[in-house]
Amino acid sequence: MKLSEHPFIQSISEDRREDILNEVEILNLQPGDVIFREDSPPDALFVILDGLVAFTKEKPDGSNQHVSTSGEGSFFGEVGVFTGEKRALDASAQSNCLVGRVPEETVKKIIEDAEPVKKVPESVIEHLKSTTSHYMEEIMR
C-alpha cells in the first residue's frame, strides 16, 4: 500500500495531506527489526503499509510474551504520543515490513483535524480486543 492510500493518512484533510506526507519517514524492515522498545519515549506514531508488526511484553524471567500482531492498514504507537506515557510494549517487524514513521510534532499537526482523532479510539479498541483475545487464549490453555 502506498503511504498516501493508508486509511490514517486518507483521513487527513486534502489541503494538509501533502505537507504531512513529506514529514513521514518510510522504514523498510526485516523480520526481527525493532521499531521501539518497552519503556522508550513515545516520539512517533507508525502506520503499517505492508507486512506484520508483532507486539511483545517482557516477562519477569526475561522472556518475551507475544501480545498481538497488526498488519497493513493499521497504525500503532498513538497512545503514548497522546498521553506522553512511555511505550507499554516492544514493537518489531514480524515479516518484511514497510512502515511509515509519523513524528510526534507531525501528529500534533494532524490532530488539528477532526477525522484522524476519530480513528484513534477505533485503533485503541482494536488493539484492546486483540490483546484481550490473545490473553484469554493463553489463560485458557
Accessible surface in RSA format (square Angstrom, percent):
REM  Atomic radii and reference values for relative SASA: ProtOr
REM  Chains: A
REM  Algorithm: Lee & Richards
REM  Probe-radius: 1.40
REM  Slices: 20
REM RES _ NUM      All-atoms   Total-Side   Main-Chain    Non-polar    All polar
REM                ABS   REL    ABS   REL    ABS   REL    ABS   REL    ABS   REL
RES MET A   1    73.13  37.9  29.76  19.7  43.37 103.3  41.97  35.7  31.16  41.3
RES LYS A   2   142.84  69.7 134.85  82.7   7.99  19.0  86.51  77.9  56.33  60.0
RES LEU A   3    26.29  14.6  20.98  15.0   5.31  13.4  20.98  14.7   5.31  14.3
RES SER A   4    41.96  35.5  40.41  53.9   1.56   3.6  24.50  52.2  17.46  24.5
RES GLU A   5    93.33  53.6  80.84  61.2  12.50  29.8  33.07  64.0  60.27  49.2
RES HIS A   6     0.00   0.0   0.00   0.0   0.00   0.0   0.00   0.0   0.00   0.0
RES PRO A   7    54.69  39.9  49.08  44.7   5.61  20.4  53.72  44.4   0.97   6.0
RES PHE A   8     2.04   1.0   1.85   1.1   0.19   0.5   1.85   1.1   0.19   0.5
RES ILE A   9     0.00   0.0   0.00   0.0   0.00   0.0   0.00   0.0   0.00   0.0
RES GLN A  10    86.36  48.3  73.75  53.9  12.62  30.0  26.82  57.1  59.54  45.2
RES SER A  11    17.73  15.0   3.12   4.2  14.60  33.6  12.50  26.6   5.22   7.3
RES ILE A  12     0.95   0.5   0.09   0.1   0.86   2.1   0.15   0.1   0.80   2.2
RES SER A  13    43.11  36.4  31.04  41.4  12.07  27.8  41.17  87.7   1.94   2.7
RES GLU A  14   141.14  81.0 122.64  92.8  18.50  44.0  33.99  65.7 107.15  87.5
RES ASP A  15   123.99  86.9  86.83  86.4  37.16  87.9  51.96 122.3  72.03  71.8
RES ARG A  16    55.57  23.3  54.38  27.7   1.19   2.8  29.14  39.8  26.43  16.0
RES ARG A  17    44.72  18.8  44.72  22.8   0.00   0.0  11.74  16.0  32.98  20.0
RES GLU A  18   111.70  64.1 110.79  83.8   0.92   2.2  54.27 105.0  57.44  46.9
RES ASP A  19    94.17  66.0  90.99  90.6   3.18   7.5  21.83  51.4  72.34  72.1
RES ILE A  20     2.87   1.6   2.87   2.1   0.00   0.0   2.87   2.1   0.00   0.0
RES LEU A  21    29.86  16.6  22.07  15.8   7.80  19.6  22.07  15.5   7.80  21.0
RES ASN A  22   114.13  78.7  79.38  76.7  34.75  83.7  28.80  69.3  85.33  82.5
RES GLU A  23    58.84  33.8  43.14  32.6  15.71  37.4  33.59  65.0  25.25  20.6
RES VAL A  24    15.85  10.4   0.00   0.0  15.85  38.2   0.41   0.4  15.45  41.9
RES GLU A  25    91.29  52.4  83.77  63.4   7.52  17.9  39.08  75.6  52.22  42.6
RES ILE A  26    81.99  46.7  56.62  42.2  25.37  61.1  56.62  40.8  25.37  68.8
RES LEU A  27    38.37  21.4  35.77  25.6   2.60   6.5  38.37  26.9   0.00   0.0
RES ASN A  28   115.01  79.3  89.67  86.7  25.33  61.0  23.98  57.7  91.02  88.0
RES LEU A  29    19.02  10.6  19.02  13.6   0.00   0.0  19.02  13.4   0.00   0.0
RES GLN A  30    96.06  53.7  96.06  70.2   0.00   0.0  44.49  94.7  51.57  39.1
RES PRO A  31    80.34  58.6  59.14  53.9  21.20  77.1  59.68  49.3  20.66 128.4
RES GLY A  32    54.56  67.3   0.00   N/A  54.56  67.3  35.27  96.8  19.29  43.2
RES ASP A  33    53.95  37.8  48.63  48.4   5.33  12.6  13.30  31.3  40.65  40.5
RES VAL A  34    65.06  42.8  37.79  34.2  27.27  65.7  37.79  32.8  27.27  74.0
RES ILE A  35    25.05  14.3   0.25   0.2  24.81  59.8   2.90   2.1  22.15  60.1
RES PHE A  36    25.58  12.8  19.17  11.9   6.41  16.7  25.58  15.5   0.00   0.0
RES ARG A  37   130.31  54.7 129.18  65.9   1.12   2.7  51.18  70.0  79.12  48.0
RES GLU A  38    40.49  23.2  27.81  21.0  12.68  30.2  10.65  20.6  29.84  24.4
RES ASP A  39    92.42  64.7  83.34  83.0   9.08  21.5  22.71  53.4  69.71  69.5
RES SER A  40    28.26  23.9  23.17  30.9   5.08  11.7  27.64  58.8   0.62   0.9
RES PRO A  41    95.23  69.4  91.44  83.4   3.79  13.8  91.75  75.8   3.48  21.6
RES PRO A  42    15.20  11.1  12.71  11.6   2.49   9.0  12.98  10.7   2.22  13.8
RES ASP A  43    68.98  48.3  65.75  65.4   3.24   7.7  25.78  60.7  43.20  43.1
RES ALA A  44     0.00   0.0   0.00   0.0   0.00   0.0   0.00   0.0   0.00   0.0
RES LEU A  45     0.02   0.0   0.02   0.0   0.00   0.0   0.02   0.0   0.00   0.0
RES PHE A  46     5.47   2.7   5.47   3.4   0.00   0.0   5.47   3.3   0.00   0.0
RES VAL A  47     0.00   0.0   0.00   0.0   0.00   0.0   0.00   0.0   0.00   0.0
RES ILE A  48     0.00   0.0   0.00   0.0   0.00   0.0   0.00   0.0   0.00   0.0
RES LEU A  49     2.57   1.4   2.57   1.8   0.00   0.0   2.57   1.8   0.00   0.0
RES ASP A  50    73.77  51.7  73.77  73.4   0.00   0.0   7.33  17.2  66.44  66.3
RES GLY A  51    17.54  21.6   0.00   N/A  17.54  21.6  12.68  34.8   4.86  10.9
RES LEU A  52    74.82  41.7  74.82  53.5   0.00   0.0  74.82  52.5   0.00   0.0
RES VAL A  53     0.00   0.0   0.00   0.0   0.00   0.0   0.00   0.0   0.00   0.0
RES ALA A  54    11.11  10.2  10.82  16.7   0.29   0.7  10.82  15.2   0.29   0.8
RES PHE A  55     8.90   4.5   8.90   5.5   0.00   0.0   8.90   5.4   0.00   0.0
RES THR A  56    23.91  17.0  23.91  24.2   0.00   0.0  19.06  25.6   4.85   7.3
RES LYS A  57    85.12  41.5  85.12  52.2   0.00   0.0  59.54  53.6  25.59  27.3
RES GLU A  58   101.86  58.5  87.20  66.0  14.67  34.9  15.82  30.6  86.04  70.2
RES LYS A  59    85.43  41.7  80.50  49.4   4.94  11.8  39.81  35.8  45.62  48.6
RES PRO A  60   149.61 109.0 105.32  96.0  44.29 161.0 119.08  98.3  30.54 189.8
RES ASP A  61   114.15  80.0  72.02  71.7  42.13  99.6  50.38 118.6  63.77  63.6
RES GLY A  62    43.53  53.7   0.00   N/A  43.53  53.7  21.81  59.8  21.73  48.7
RES SER A  63    51.43  43.5  40.94  54.6  10.49  24.2  47.57 101.3   3.86   5.4
RES ASN A  64    91.33  63.0  61.66  59.6  29.67  71.4  11.86  28.6  79.47  76.8
RES GLN A  65    54.49  30.5  53.00  38.7   1.49   3.5  27.44  58.4  27.05  20.5
RES HIS A  66    66.98  36.6  63.00  43.8   3.99  10.2  57.12  58.9   9.86  11.5
RES VAL A  67    18.49  12.2  17.39  15.7   1.11   2.7  18.46  16.0   0.03   0.1
RES SER A  68     6.77   5.7   3.58   4.8   3.18   7.3   4.11   8.8   2.65   3.7
RES THR A  69    49.10  34.9  26.33  26.7  22.77  54.3  22.04  29.6  27.06  40.9
RES SER A  70    15.11  12.8   9.18  12.2   5.93  13.7   6.19  13.2   8.92  12.5
RES GLY A  71    17.60  21.7   0.00   N/A  17.60  21.7  10.32  28.3   7.29  16.3
RES GLU A  72    94.82  54.4  66.50  50.3  28.31  67.4  19.96  38.6  74.85  61.1
RES GLY A  73    21.14  26.1   0.00   N/A  21.14  26.1   9.73  26.7  11.41  25.6
RES SER A  74    37.65  31.8  30.22  40.3   7.43  17.1  13.35  28.4  24.29  34.0
RES PHE A  75    14.06   7.0  12.38   7.7   1.68   4.4  12.38   7.5   1.68   4.8
RES PHE A  76     3.81   1.9   3.81   2.4   0.00   0.0   3.81   2.3   0.00   0.0
RES GLY A  77    13.99  17.3   0.00   N/A  13.99  17.3   7.16  19.6   6.84  15.3
RES GLU A  78     2.72   1.6   2.66   2.0   0.06   0.1   0.48   0.9   2.24   1.8
RES VAL A  79    73.48  48.4  70.65  64.0   2.83   6.8  73.11  63.5   0.37   1.0
RES GLY A  80     8.08  10.0   0.00   N/A   8.08  10.0   3.95  10.8   4.13   9.3
RES VAL A  81    12.21   8.0   2.21   2.0  10.00  24.1   2.24   1.9   9.97  27.0
RES PHE A  82    78.40  39.2  44.09  27.3  34.31  89.3  46.74  28.3  31.66  90.6
RES THR A  83    77.59  55.2  42.57  43.2  35.03  83.5  50.33  67.6  27.26  41.2
RES GLY A  84    53.54  66.0   0.00   N/A  53.54  66.0  29.06  79.8  24.47  54.8
RES GLU A  85   116.94  67.1 110.03  83.2   6.91  16.4  41.92  81.1  75.02  61.3
RES LYS A  86   135.75  66.2 119.98  73.6  15.78  37.6  66.68  60.0  69.07  73.6
RES ARG A  87    11.28   4.7   5.91   3.0   5.37  12.8   7.58  10.4   3.70   2.2
RES ALA A  88    69.42  63.8  57.12  88.2  12.30  28.0  63.33  89.2   6.09  16.1
RES LEU A  89    43.01  24.0  41.77  29.9   1.23   3.1  41.77  29.3   1.23   3.3
RES ASP A  90    15.67  11.0  15.52  15.4   0.15   0.4   4.63  10.9  11.04  11.0
RES ALA A  91     0.08   0.1   0.00   0.0   0.08   0.2   0.00   0.0   0.08   0.2
RES SER A  92    24.10  20.4  23.95  32.0   0.15   0.3   6.57  14.0  17.52  24.5
RES ALA A  93     2.78   2.6   0.00   0.0   2.78   6.3   0.00   0.0   2.78   7.4
RES GLN A  94    90.30  50.5  66.73  48.8  23.57  56.1  27.66  58.9  62.63  47.5
RES SER A  95    33.91  28.7  31.55  42.1   2.36   5.4  32.60  69.4   1.31   1.8
RES ASN A  96    94.78  65.4  87.52  84.6   7.26  17.5  28.18  67.8  66.60  64.4
RES CYS A  97     3.16   2.4   0.00   0.0   3.16   7.4   2.15   5.5   1.01   1.1
RES LEU A  98    58.92  32.8  58.75  42.0   0.17   0.4  58.75  41.3   0.17   0.5
RES VAL A  99     0.00   0.0   0.00   0.0   0.00   0.0   0.00   0.0   0.00   0.0
RES GLY A 100     0.00   0.0   0.00   N/A   0.00   0.0   0.00   0.0   0.00   0.0
RES ARG A 101    54.06  22.7  54.06  27.6   0.00   0.0  10.11  13.8  43.95  26.6
RES VAL A 102     0.00   0.0   0.00   0.0   0.00   0.0   0.00   0.0   0.00   0.0
RES PRO A 103    35.69  26.0  35.69  32.5   0.00   0.0  35.69  29.5   0.00   0.0
RES GLU A 104    52.97  30.4  51.98  39.3   0.99   2.4   5.68  11.0  47.29  38.6
RES GLU A 105   113.04  64.9 111.02  84.0   2.01   4.8  59.14 114.4  53.90  44.0
RES THR A 106     3.06   2.2   3.06   3.1   0.00   0.0   0.00   0.0   3.06   4.6
RES VAL A 107     0.78   0.5   0.78   0.7   0.00   0.0   0.78   0.7   0.00   0.0
RES LYS A 108    98.09  47.9  93.56  57.4   4.54  10.8  57.08  51.4  41.02  43.7
RES LYS A 109    85.30  41.6  84.90  52.1   0.40   1.0  55.47  49.9  29.84  31.8
RES ILE A 110     0.00   0.0   0.00   0.0   0.00   0.0   0.00   0.0   0.00   0.0
RES ILE A 111    61.47  35.0  47.80  35.6  13.67  33.0  47.80  34.4  13.67  37.1
RES GLU A 112   131.13  75.3  92.08  69.7  39.05  93.0  42.48  82.2  88.65  72.4
RES ASP A 113    25.39  17.8  20.64  20.5   4.75  11.2  10.18  24.0  15.21  15.2
RES ALA A 114    69.06  63.5  53.77  83.0  15.28  34.8  60.51  85.2   8.55  22.6
RES GLU A 115    83.82  48.1  82.90  62.7   0.92   2.2  38.68  74.8  45.14  36.9
RES PRO A 116     0.65   0.5   0.46   0.4   0.19   0.7   0.63   0.5   0.02   0.1
RES VAL A 117    65.04  42.8  64.94  58.8   0.09   0.2  64.94  56.4   0.09   0.3
RES LYS A 118   118.32  57.7 109.46  67.2   8.86  21.1  75.48  67.9  42.84  45.6
RES LYS A 119    55.89  27.3  55.25  33.9   0.64   1.5  15.92  14.3  39.96  42.6
RES VAL A 120    21.41  14.1  21.41  19.4   0.00   0.0  21.41  18.6   0.00   0.0
RES PRO A 121    69.53  50.7  65.30  59.5   4.24  15.4  69.53  57.4   0.00   0.0
RES GLU A 122    97.44  55.9  93.95  71.1   3.49   8.3  44.29  85.7  53.15  43.4
RES SER A 123    11.49   9.7   4.19   5.6   7.30  16.8   9.62  20.5   1.87   2.6
RES VAL A 124    41.59  27.4  40.70  36.8   0.89   2.1  41.59  36.1   0.00   0.0
RES ILE A 125    94.43  53.7  93.93  70.0   0.51   1.2  94.43  68.0   0.00   0.0
RES GLU A 126    97.25  55.8  94.91  71.8   2.34   5.6  45.22  87.5  52.03  42.5
RES HIS A 127    43.72  23.9  41.30  28.7   2.42   6.2  30.49  31.4  13.23  15.4
RES LEU A 128   106.92  59.5 106.44  76.1   0.48   1.2 106.83  75.0   0.09   0.3
RES LYS A 129   118.20  57.7 110.02  67.5   8.18  19.5  73.13  65.8  45.07  48.0
RES SER A 130    43.31  36.6  32.45  43.3  10.86  25.0  28.09  59.8  15.22  21.3
RES THR A 131    48.48  34.5  47.83  48.5   0.65   1.5  39.34  52.8   9.14  13.8
RES THR A 132    77.66  55.2  74.59  75.6   3.08   7.3  54.44  73.1  23.23  35.1
RES SER A 133    56.73  47.9  48.06  64.1   8.67  20.0  31.73  67.6  25.01  35.0
RES HIS A 134    38.59  21.1  36.41  25.3   2.18   5.6  28.88  29.8   9.71  11.3
RES TYR A 135   127.46  59.5 124.41  70.8   3.05   7.9  96.03  72.2  31.43  38.8
RES MET A 136    89.31  46.2  89.10  59.0   0.21   0.5  74.21  63.1  15.10  20.0
RES GLU A 137   100.21  57.5  90.73  68.6   9.47  22.6  39.83  77.0  60.38  49.3
RES GLU A 138    60.80  34.9  48.05  36.3  12.76  30.4  17.48  33.8  43.32  35.4
RES ILE A 139    96.41  54.9  69.57  51.8  26.84  64.7  77.02  55.5  19.39  52.6
RES MET A 140   146.27  75.8 115.79  76.6  30.48  72.6 102.27  87.0  44.00  58.3
RES ARG A 141   213.81  89.8 146.08  74.5  67.73 161.3  86.17 117.8 127.64  77.4
END  Absolute sums over single chains surface
CHAIN  1 A     7808.0       6459.9       1348.1       4372.6       3435.3
END  Absolute sums over all chains
TOTAL          7808.0       6459.9       1348.1       4372.6       3435.3
